[in-house]
Amino acid sequence: VTGNYLSAAFELWCPDPTTDCGSVVMRGIFTNQDTIDGTMTVFFETPDDSTPTGLDTWVFSYHGVRVSGGAN
């Protein structure tokens, strides 16, 4: 977290190491103390020559709102 900006990356858990897994990259901005908006990209370790990364890639937008009674 830098100022109002969030960036996080993590690897997807694989129940079977011989199956395809991937990585998640999240970026966002806290628009106020209760709301965050951003994008999330998932890179699966499945080849896909039609994408710039060469991997099966999913891109999402997200919007989060703090629930009532949530931590400050």
Secondary structure, DSSP 8 states (H G I E B T S, - for coil): -BTTEEEEEEE---SSTTS--EEEEEEEEEEETTEEEEEEEEEEEEE-TTSTTSEEEEEEEEEEE--TT---
